[in-house]
Amino acid sequence: MATVAALMSAQACAFSSAAQDDYGPPPKATAPCAWWYGIGDSPTARDIRLAATRYDVVVLNAMETAAMRQLHQLNPKIKVLVYKDLSSTRNYPGAVNGDQDASYLPSGLGYNTSQREHPEWFALDTAGKRIEWSGYPKHWQMAVWDKAYQMAWTKAVTAEVTREGWDGVLADNDFNSLSHYSPAVLKGTADVKATDRLLRDGLDDFLGVTGEALAKAGKLFVPNVSETHLTPGRWTAHSRFGGAMEENFGFRDDGGNGGLLTFRGNEFNELRAQAALGESMLLLVTRTREAREDRAGYASAALLAGPRTCWTPATTDDYLNPEWSPLQGSGLGEAIETANRRSDGMWTRQFTNGWVAVNPTGGVLKVTAPEGLVTIEGRPVTAPLDLAAADGVVLVKPKP
């Protein structure tokens, strides 16, 4: 199996043809762009019109080919990715029609076809039973380490993306541990740790196989990679074919009472390095049930602001509606410095039209904002600010 360290040596693919221009100026580090993870339902006509003007990147389900083409017509610069699951096949209604697989799949390979022709691609537990994901009925864990499965998945998805005209793939469930979906131990492994190691090593190989094939086809490959703070180098390795998605960006540890988990380990350093290069996308999602999460998520994304750093709030878990935060309309402008970290853990960054600060620690910290800035609602601020644990602040120049 390939290791993460070996995978990191592969050359990153560019986000777009413009990024590959050897003679053009380097893209600017602007405030985070907006994107839409639109997998919860079919987009309405209004959703499509709104998305074409609001978002730089949109992810849709495979059957939404008409919406994808309309988005391309309305905004030729938008990137529209198709959702595909790396790790499961599914047999709920819509993914299958009786004993036939649907024409457009949420996974790379269909349940019925796999069952008839390659039952060995279904992962088994130590009792020899297939593994259905807890909380996700009729989602079945697949043997992601199986080379034949990887090749078949890659061939099917690359052909579909090329045929239909998608800009690339958002590959879900590039996960770190099976425990998020099942307590099962895989057949042939001794325990949970060995199970997770087999899955991670398999996904490392899988990412290389699929990413290279899609790159040759001129398509992006963006995995939803989880818990990269636990494995140094994993974000860098898994984002090299167009970018990566962080679905728990700005997540608070210690049961929601601690600091920001994204800043732990090596993940934030890897995110910063990727953002600065500007060669691939950072698709960041922050769960925003309250205003603090909204502020901390957007401000943290602004610390990473580069040419292709995109952020979205997620007010629900089902991704049913296009999301938007007032902070995304704050008009920060371009970054005029790299993000700065103080010795106490506070991060700050200045923009042409504003300033952000993030306190990723578990305690209150004081910070003094530049003079003359106001909140996005136009309220003046007094210095110094007491910034609560796992909180952020976004300030802008007063509007005339």
Secondary structure as a PSIPRED ss2 file (coil, helix, strand):
# PSIPRED VFORMAT (PSIPRED V4.0)

   1 M C   1.000  0.000  0.000
   2 A C   1.000  0.000  0.000
   3 T C   1.000  0.000  0.000
   4 V H   0.000  1.000  0.000
   5 A H   0.000  1.000  0.000
   6 A H   0.000  1.000  0.000
   7 L H   0.000  1.000  0.000
   8 M C   1.000  0.000  0.000
   9 S C   1.000  0.000  0.000
  10 A C   1.000  0.000  0.000
  11 Q C   1.000  0.000  0.000
  12 A C   1.000  0.000  0.000
  13 C C   1.000  0.000  0.000
  14 A C   1.000  0.000  0.000
  15 F C   1.000  0.000  0.000
  16 S C   1.000  0.000  0.000
  17 S H   0.000  1.000  0.000
  18 A H   0.000  1.000  0.000
  19 A H   0.000  1.000  0.000
  20 Q H   0.000  1.000  0.000
  21 D C   1.000  0.000  0.000
  22 D C   1.000  0.000  0.000
  23 Y C   1.000  0.000  0.000
  24 G C   1.000  0.000  0.000
  25 P C   1.000  0.000  0.000
  26 P C   1.000  0.000  0.000
  27 P C   1.000  0.000  0.000
  28 K C   1.000  0.000  0.000
  29 A C   1.000  0.000  0.000
  30 T E   0.000  0.000  1.000
  31 A C   1.000  0.000  0.000
  32 P C   1.000  0.000  0.000
  33 C E   0.000  0.000  1.000
  34 A E   0.000  0.000  1.000
  35 W E   0.000  0.000  1.000
  36 W E   0.000  0.000  1.000
  37 Y E   0.000  0.000  1.000
  38 G E   0.000  0.000  1.000
  39 I C   1.000  0.000  0.000
  40 G C   1.000  0.000  0.000
  41 D C   1.000  0.000  0.000
  42 S C   1.000  0.000  0.000
  43 P C   1.000  0.000  0.000
  44 T C   1.000  0.000  0.000
  45 A H   0.000  1.000  0.000
  46 R H   0.000  1.000  0.000
  47 D H   0.000  1.000  0.000
  48 I H   0.000  1.000  0.000
  49 R H   0.000  1.000  0.000
  50 L H   0.000  1.000  0.000
  51 A H   0.000  1.000  0.000
  52 A H   0.000  1.000  0.000
  53 T H   0.000  1.000  0.000
  54 R H   0.000  1.000  0.000
  55 Y C   1.000  0.000  0.000
  56 D C   1.000  0.000  0.000
  57 V E   0.000  0.000  1.000
  58 V E   0.000  0.000  1.000
  59 V E   0.000  0.000  1.000
  60 L E   0.000  0.000  1.000
  61 N C   1.000  0.000  0.000
  62 A C   1.000  0.000  0.000
  63 M C   1.000  0.000  0.000
  64 E C   1.000  0.000  0.000
  65 T H   0.000  1.000  0.000
  66 A H   0.000  1.000  0.000
  67 A H   0.000  1.000  0.000
  68 M H   0.000  1.000  0.000
  69 R H   0.000  1.000  0.000
  70 Q H   0.000  1.000  0.000
  71 L H   0.000  1.000  0.000
  72 H H   0.000  1.000  0.000
  73 Q H   0.000  1.000  0.000
  74 L H   0.000  1.000  0.000
  75 N C   1.000  0.000  0.000
  76 P C   1.000  0.000  0.000
  77 K C   1.000  0.000  0.000
  78 I C   1.000  0.000  0.000
  79 K E   0.000  0.000  1.000
  80 V E   0.000  0.000  1.000
  81 L E   0.000  0.000  1.000
  82 V E   0.000  0.000  1.000
  83 Y E   0.000  0.000  1.000
  84 K E   0.000  0.000  1.000
  85 D E   0.000  0.000  1.000
  86 L C   1.000  0.000  0.000
  87 S C   1.000  0.000  0.000
  88 S E   0.000  0.000  1.000
  89 T E   0.000  0.000  1.000
  90 R E   0.000  0.000  1.000
  91 N C   1.000  0.000  0.000
  92 Y C   1.000  0.000  0.000
  93 P E   0.000  0.000  1.000
  94 G C   1.000  0.000  0.000
  95 A C   1.000  0.000  0.000
  96 V E   0.000  0.000  1.000
  97 N E   0.000  0.000  1.000
  98 G C   1.000  0.000  0.000
  99 D C   1.000  0.000  0.000
 100 Q E   0.000  0.000  1.000
 101 D E   0.000  0.000  1.000
 102 A C   1.000  0.000  0.000
 103 S C   1.000  0.000  0.000
 104 Y C   1.000  0.000  0.000
 105 L C   1.000  0.000  0.000
 106 P C   1.000  0.000  0.000
 107 S E   0.000  0.000  1.000
 108 G C   1.000  0.000  0.000
 109 L C   1.000  0.000  0.000
 110 G C   1.000  0.000  0.000
 111 Y H   0.000  1.000  0.000
 112 N H   0.000  1.000  0.000
 113 T H   0.000  1.000  0.000
 114 S H   0.000  1.000  0.000
 115 Q H   0.000  1.000  0.000
 116 R H   0.000  1.000  0.000
 117 E H   0.000  1.000  0.000
 118 H C   1.000  0.000  0.000
 119 P H   0.000  1.000  0.000
 120 E H   0.000  1.000  0.000
 121 W H   0.000  1.000  0.000
 122 F E   0.000  0.000  1.000
 123 A C   1.000  0.000  0.000
 124 L E   0.000  0.000  1.000
 125 D E   0.000  0.000  1.000
 126 T C   1.000  0.000  0.000
 127 A C   1.000  0.000  0.000
 128 G C   1.000  0.000  0.000
 129 K C   1.000  0.000  0.000
 130 R E   0.000  0.000  1.000
 131 I C   1.000  0.000  0.000
 132 E E   0.000  0.000  1.000
 133 W C   1.000  0.000  0.000
 134 S C   1.000  0.000  0.000
 135 G C   1.000  0.000  0.000
 136 Y C   1.000  0.000  0.000
 137 P C   1.000  0.000  0.000
 138 K C   1.000  0.000  0.000
 139 H E   0.000  0.000  1.000
 140 W E   0.000  0.000  1.000
 141 Q E   0.000  0.000  1.000
 142 M E   0.000  0.000  1.000
 143 A C   1.000  0.000  0.000
 144 V C   1.000  0.000  0.000
 145 W C   1.000  0.000  0.000
 146 D C   1.000  0.000  0.000
 147 K H   0.000  1.000  0.000
 148 A H   0.000  1.000  0.000
 149 Y H   0.000  1.000  0.000
 150 Q H   0.000  1.000  0.000
 151 M H   0.000  1.000  0.000
 152 A H   0.000  1.000  0.000
 153 W H   0.000  1.000  0.000
 154 T H   0.000  1.000  0.000
 155 K H   0.000  1.000  0.000
 156 A H   0.000  1.000  0.000
 157 V H   0.000  1.000  0.000
 158 T H   0.000  1.000  0.000
 159 A H   0.000  1.000  0.000
 160 E H   0.000  1.000  0.000
 161 V H   0.000  1.000  0.000
 162 T H   0.000  1.000  0.000
 163 R H   0.000  1.000  0.000
 164 E H   0.000  1.000  0.000
 165 G C   1.000  0.000  0.000
 166 W C   1.000  0.000  0.000
 167 D C   1.000  0.000  0.000
 168 G E   0.000  0.000  1.000
 169 V E   0.000  0.000  1.000
 170 L E   0.000  0.000  1.000
 171 A E   0.000  0.000  1.000
 172 D E   0.000  0.000  1.000
 173 N E   0.000  0.000  1.000
 174 D E   0.000  0.000  1.000
 175 F C   1.000  0.000  0.000
 176 N C   1.000  0.000  0.000
 177 S C   1.000  0.000  0.000
 178 L H   0.000  1.000  0.000
 179 S H   0.000  1.000  0.000
 180 H H   0.000  1.000  0.000
 181 Y C   1.000  0.000  0.000
 182 S C   1.000  0.000  0.000
 183 P C   1.000  0.000  0.000
 184 A C   1.000  0.000  0.000
 185 V C   1.000  0.000  0.000
 186 L E   0.000  0.000  1.000
 187 K C   1.000  0.000  0.000
 188 G C   1.000  0.000  0.000
 189 T C   1.000  0.000  0.000
 190 A C   1.000  0.000  0.000
 191 D C   1.000  0.000  0.000
 192 V H   0.000  1.000  0.000
 193 K H   0.000  1.000  0.000
 194 A H   0.000  1.000  0.000
 195 T H   0.000  1.000  0.000
 196 D H   0.000  1.000  0.000
 197 R H   0.000  1.000  0.000
 198 L H   0.000  1.000  0.000
 199 L H   0.000  1.000  0.000
 200 R H   0.000  1.000  0.000
 201 D H   0.000  1.000  0.000
 202 G H   0.000  1.000  0.000
 203 L H   0.000  1.000  0.000
 204 D H   0.000  1.000  0.000
 205 D H   0.000  1.000  0.000
 206 F H   0.000  1.000  0.000
 207 L H   0.000  1.000  0.000
 208 G H   0.000  1.000  0.000
 209 V H   0.000  1.000  0.000
 210 T H   0.000  1.000  0.000
 211 G H   0.000  1.000  0.000
 212 E H   0.000  1.000  0.000
 213 A H   0.000  1.000  0.000
 214 L H   0.000  1.000  0.000
 215 A H   0.000  1.000  0.000
 216 K H   0.000  1.000  0.000
 217 A C   1.000  0.000  0.000
 218 G C   1.000  0.000  0.000
 219 K C   1.000  0.000  0.000
 220 L E   0.000  0.000  1.000
 221 F E   0.000  0.000  1.000
 222 V E   0.000  0.000  1.000
 223 P E   0.000  0.000  1.000
 224 N E   0.000  0.000  1.000
 225 V E   0.000  0.000  1.000
 226 S C   1.000  0.000  0.000
 227 E C   1.000  0.000  0.000
 228 T H   0.000  1.000  0.000
 229 H H   0.000  1.000  0.000
 230 L H   0.000  1.000  0.000
 231 T C   1.000  0.000  0.000
 232 P C   1.000  0.000  0.000
 233 G C   1.000  0.000  0.000
 234 R H   0.000  1.000  0.000
 235 W H   0.000  1.000  0.000
 236 T H   0.000  1.000  0.000
 237 A H   0.000  1.000  0.000
 238 H H   0.000  1.000  0.000
 239 S C   1.000  0.000  0.000
 240 R C   1.000  0.000  0.000
 241 F C   1.000  0.000  0.000
 242 G C   1.000  0.000  0.000
 243 G E   0.000  0.000  1.000
 244 A E   0.000  0.000  1.000
 245 M E   0.000  0.000  1.000
 246 E E   0.000  0.000  1.000
 247 E C   1.000  0.000  0.000
 248 N C   1.000  0.000  0.000
 249 F C   1.000  0.000  0.000
 250 G C   1.000  0.000  0.000
 251 F C   1.000  0.000  0.000
 252 R E   0.000  0.000  1.000
 253 D C   1.000  0.000  0.000
 254 D H   0.000  1.000  0.000
 255 G H   0.000  1.000  0.000
 256 G H   0.000  1.000  0.000
 257 N C   1.000  0.000  0.000
 258 G C   1.000  0.000  0.000
 259 G C   1.000  0.000  0.000
 260 L E   0.000  0.000  1.000
 261 L H   0.000  1.000  0.000
 262 T H   0.000  1.000  0.000
 263 F H   0.000  1.000  0.000
 264 R C   1.000  0.000  0.000
 265 G C   1.000  0.000  0.000
 266 N C   1.000  0.000  0.000
 267 E H   0.000  1.000  0.000
 268 F H   0.000  1.000  0.000
 269 N H   0.000  1.000  0.000
 270 E H   0.000  1.000  0.000
 271 L H   0.000  1.000  0.000
 272 R H   0.000  1.000  0.000
 273 A H   0.000  1.000  0.000
 274 Q H   0.000  1.000  0.000
 275 A H   0.000  1.000  0.000
 276 A H   0.000  1.000  0.000
 277 L H   0.000  1.000  0.000
 278 G C   1.000  0.000  0.000
 279 E C   1.000  0.000  0.000
 280 S C   1.000  0.000  0.000
 281 M E   0.000  0.000  1.000
 282 L E   0.000  0.000  1.000
 283 L E   0.000  0.000  1.000
 284 L E   0.000  0.000  1.000
 285 V E   0.000  0.000  1.000
 286 T E   0.000  0.000  1.000
 287 R E   0.000  0.000  1.000
 288 T C   1.000  0.000  0.000
 289 R C   1.000  0.000  0.000
 290 E C   1.000  0.000  0.000
 291 A H   0.000  1.000  0.000
 292 R H   0.000  1.000  0.000
 293 E H   0.000  1.000  0.000
 294 D H   0.000  1.000  0.000
 295 R H   0.000  1.000  0.000
 296 A H   0.000  1.000  0.000
 297 G H   0.000  1.000  0.000
 298 Y H   0.000  1.000  0.000
 299 A H   0.000  1.000  0.000
 300 S H   0.000  1.000  0.000
 301 A H   0.000  1.000  0.000
 302 A H   0.000  1.000  0.000
 303 L H   0.000  1.000  0.000
 304 L C   1.000  0.000  0.000
 305 A C   1.000  0.000  0.000
 306 G C   1.000  0.000  0.000
 307 P C   1.000  0.000  0.000
 308 R C   1.000  0.000  0.000
 309 T E   0.000  0.000  1.000
 310 C E   0.000  0.000  1.000
 311 W E   0.000  0.000  1.000
 312 T E   0.000  0.000  1.000
 313 P E   0.000  0.000  1.000
 314 A E   0.000  0.000  1.000
 315 T C   1.000  0.000  0.000
 316 T C   1.000  0.000  0.000
 317 D C   1.000  0.000  0.000
 318 D C   1.000  0.000  0.000
 319 Y C   1.000  0.000  0.000
 320 L C   1.000  0.000  0.000
 321 N C   1.000  0.000  0.000
 322 P C   1.000  0.000  0.000
 323 E C   1.000  0.000  0.000
 324 W C   1.000  0.000  0.000
 325 S C   1.000  0.000  0.000
 326 P H   0.000  1.000  0.000
 327 L H   0.000  1.000  0.000
 328 Q H   0.000  1.000  0.000
 329 G H   0.000  1.000  0.000
 330 S C   1.000  0.000  0.000
 331 G C   1.000  0.000  0.000
 332 L C   1.000  0.000  0.000
 333 G C   1.000  0.000  0.000
 334 E E   0.000  0.000  1.000
 335 A E   0.000  0.000  1.000
 336 I C   1.000  0.000  0.000
 337 E C   1.000  0.000  0.000
 338 T C   1.000  0.000  0.000
 339 A C   1.000  0.000  0.000
 340 N E   0.000  0.000  1.000
 341 R E   0.000  0.000  1.000
 342 R C   1.000  0.000  0.000
 343 S C   1.000  0.000  0.000
 344 D C   1.000  0.000  0.000
 345 G C   1.000  0.000  0.000
 346 M C   1.000  0.000  0.000
 347 W E   0.000  0.000  1.000
 348 T E   0.000  0.000  1.000
 349 R E   0.000  0.000  1.000
 350 Q E   0.000  0.000  1.000
 351 F E   0.000  0.000  1.000
 352 T C   1.000  0.000  0.000
 353 N C   1.000  0.000  0.000
 354 G E   0.000  0.000  1.000
 355 W E   0.000  0.000  1.000
 356 V E   0.000  0.000  1.000
 357 A E   0.000  0.000  1.000
 358 V E   0.000  0.000  1.000
 359 N E   0.000  0.000  1.000
 360 P C   1.000  0.000  0.000
 361 T C   1.000  0.000  0.000
 362 G C   1.000  0.000  0.000
 363 G C   1.000  0.000  0.000
 364 V C   1.000  0.000  0.000
 365 L E   0.000  0.000  1.000
 366 K E   0.000  0.000  1.000
 367 V E   0.000  0.000  1.000
 368 T C   1.000  0.000  0.000
 369 A C   1.000  0.000  0.000
 370 P C   1.000  0.000  0.000
 371 E C   1.000  0.000  0.000
 372 G C   1.000  0.000  0.000
 373 L C   1.000  0.000  0.000
 374 V E   0.000  0.000  1.000
 375 T E   0.000  0.000  1.000
 376 I C   1.000  0.000  0.000
 377 E C   1.000  0.000  0.000
 378 G C   1.000  0.000  0.000
 379 R C   1.000  0.000  0.000
 380 P E   0.000  0.000  1.000
 381 V C   1.000  0.000  0.000
 382 T C   1.000  0.000  0.000
 383 A C   1.000  0.000  0.000
 384 P C   1.000  0.000  0.000
 385 L E   0.000  0.000  1.000
 386 D E   0.000  0.000  1.000
 387 L E   0.000  0.000  1.000
 388 A C   1.000  0.000  0.000
 389 A C   1.000  0.000  0.000
 390 A C   1.000  0.000  0.000
 391 D E   0.000  0.000  1.000
 392 G E   0.000  0.000  1.000
 393 V E   0.000  0.000  1.000
 394 V E   0.000  0.000  1.000
 395 L E   0.000  0.000  1.000
 396 V E   0.000  0.000  1.000
 397 K C   1.000  0.000  0.000
 398 P C   1.000  0.000  0.000
 399 K C   1.000  0.000  0.000
 400 P C   1.000  0.000  0.000
